[in-house]
Amino acid sequence: MKKILTAALALLLASGCNAQSKQENINTMTQSKTNTMNKIVIFFSHAGDNYSVGNIEVGNTKIVADYISEITGADQFEIVTHKYDGMAYTPLINLAKEEANKGELPPYEGAAPDLSKYDTVFIGGPVWWGTYPQVMFTLFRDIDLAGKTVIPFTTHEGSGLANCVGDVKKAFPKANVMKGFSIYGHEVRTGKAKVEKWLKSL
Ligand SMILES: Cc1cc2nc3c(=O)[nH]c(=O)nc-3n(C[C@H](O)[C@H](O)[C@H](O)COP(=O)(O)O)c2cc1C
C-alpha cells in the first residue's frame, strides 16, 4: 500500500507541478506596513487521510493559518466543503485531478466573507496537482481583492508554491500579490519558528 501511495505522489510531483527545490520560500518583500493593517487569513485545509502525515485530525494548512493568526492577530475565514470527507488518499487524488482537469468549481459551505475592512489577505492551501484545490477558486470567483495586499502560502510535499502565486495573480489582477511562502506539510507541526521568521520578514 505504501508503495502505491509513494508512486502516486511521485507521479504528482513529476507531472508539471513546478516543483521547487527550496523547503520554504521566504518572502523578501520590504513592505512593513502589514504590521498595522487589518489582516485576514483565508484558507482551505483537508483533515483526514493524507500523504506523509497519515490520517490527521487537523489539516497541515490549518496549522499554519493558526500560527499566522496567533502571531499577527489576523482574523480567519476557512473555506469548507464536505465533498472530500472521509475519503482515502488515493481516491482523493484521483478526484482532485479530475476536478483540476475539468476546471470544476465545487461549492463551499456558507457565504463569501465581507472583506471590506481588510487591507491584507493571506491566502493559503495545500498544493493539489500543482495549484490550490479547486474549491478555493470557487471562493476566488466570489470575492474582490482589488487594491489589497495578498500574501499566498502553501503547504505541500515537494512542489513548494507550485503555480499558486501565478494563479492568485490571475484571479486577482488588481491586487498587490506578494511572493509567498511555502512549507512542507509534514514539517508544520514543528515549524512554527519558520512561519514566525517569514512573518517577521514581511
Ligand atoms: C489531492 C492531493 C493532491 C496533492 N498534490 C500535491 C502536489 O501536486 N504537490 C505536492 O507537493 N503535494 C501534493 N499533495 C500533498 C499536499 O499538498 C500536502 O500534504 C499538504 O500539506 C496538505 O495540506 P492540508 O492538510 O492542509 O490539506 C497533494 C495531496 C492531496 C490530498
Ligand as a Chemical Component Dictionary entry (heavy atoms), coordinates in Angstrom:
data_LIG
# 
_chem_comp.id                   LIG 
_chem_comp.type                 NON-POLYMER 
_chem_comp.pdbx_formal_charge   0 
_chem_comp.three_letter_code    LIG 
# 
loop_
_chem_comp_atom.comp_id 
_chem_comp_atom.atom_id 
_chem_comp_atom.alt_atom_id 
_chem_comp_atom.type_symbol 
_chem_comp_atom.charge 
_chem_comp_atom.model_Cartn_x 
_chem_comp_atom.model_Cartn_y 
_chem_comp_atom.model_Cartn_z 
_chem_comp_atom.pdbx_ordinal 
LIG C1  C1  C 0 -5.403 15.516 -3.718 1  
LIG C2  C2  C 0 -3.982 15.835 -3.331 2  
LIG C3  C3  C 0 -3.096 16.306 -4.281 3  
LIG C4  C4  C 0 -1.793 16.665 -3.902 4  
LIG N1  N1  N 0 -0.952 17.174 -4.851 5  
LIG C5  C5  C 0 0.280  17.592 -4.468 6  
LIG C6  C6  C 0 1.151  18.207 -5.420 7  
LIG O1  O1  O 0 0.840  18.383 -6.600 8  
LIG N2  N2  N 0 2.371  18.614 -4.974 9  
LIG C7  C7  C 0 2.769  18.445 -3.674 10 
LIG O2  O2  O 0 3.873  18.840 -3.342 11 
LIG N3  N3  N 0 1.955  17.880 -2.758 12 
LIG C8  C8  C 0 0.718  17.456 -3.133 13 
LIG N4  N4  N 0 -0.126 16.929 -2.194 14 
LIG C9  C9  C 0 0.289  16.911 -0.769 15 
LIG C10 C10 C 0 -0.332 18.104 -0.005 16 
LIG O3  O3  O 0 -0.095 19.331 -0.669 17 
LIG C11 C11 C 0 0.234  18.240 1.407  18 
LIG O4  O4  O 0 0.088  17.032 2.102  19 
LIG C12 C12 C 0 -0.428 19.377 2.171  20 
LIG O5  O5  O 0 0.364  19.708 3.295  21 
LIG C13 C13 C 0 -1.830 19.026 2.662  22 
LIG O6  O6  O 0 -2.356 20.121 3.372  23 
LIG P1  P1  P 0 -3.716 20.051 4.189  24 
LIG O7  O7  O 0 -3.526 19.032 5.280  25 
LIG O8  O8  O 0 -3.869 21.419 4.745  26 
LIG O9  O9  O 0 -4.796 19.705 3.242  27 
LIG C14 C14 C 0 -1.386 16.521 -2.547 28 
LIG C15 C15 C 0 -2.274 15.989 -1.605 29 
LIG C16 C16 C 0 -3.555 15.646 -1.991 30 
LIG C17 C17 C 0 -4.505 15.089 -0.957 31 
# 
loop_
_chem_comp_bond.comp_id 
_chem_comp_bond.atom_id_1 
_chem_comp_bond.atom_id_2 
_chem_comp_bond.value_order 
_chem_comp_bond.pdbx_ordinal 
LIG C1  C2  SING 1  
LIG C2  C3  SING 2  
LIG C2  C16 DOUB 3  
LIG C3  C4  DOUB 4  
LIG C4  N1  SING 5  
LIG C4  C14 SING 6  
LIG N1  C5  DOUB 7  
LIG C5  C6  SING 8  
LIG C5  C8  SING 9  
LIG C6  O1  DOUB 10 
LIG C6  N2  SING 11 
LIG N2  C7  SING 12 
LIG C7  O2  DOUB 13 
LIG C7  N3  SING 14 
LIG N3  C8  DOUB 15 
LIG C8  N4  SING 16 
LIG N4  C9  SING 17 
LIG N4  C14 SING 18 
LIG C9  C10 SING 19 
LIG C10 O3  SING 20 
LIG C10 C11 SING 21 
LIG C11 O4  SING 22 
LIG C11 C12 SING 23 
LIG C12 O5  SING 24 
LIG C12 C13 SING 25 
LIG C13 O6  SING 26 
LIG O6  P1  SING 27 
LIG P1  O7  DOUB 28 
LIG P1  O8  SING 29 
LIG P1  O9  SING 30 
LIG C14 C15 DOUB 31 
LIG C15 C16 SING 32 
LIG C16 C17 SING 33 
# 
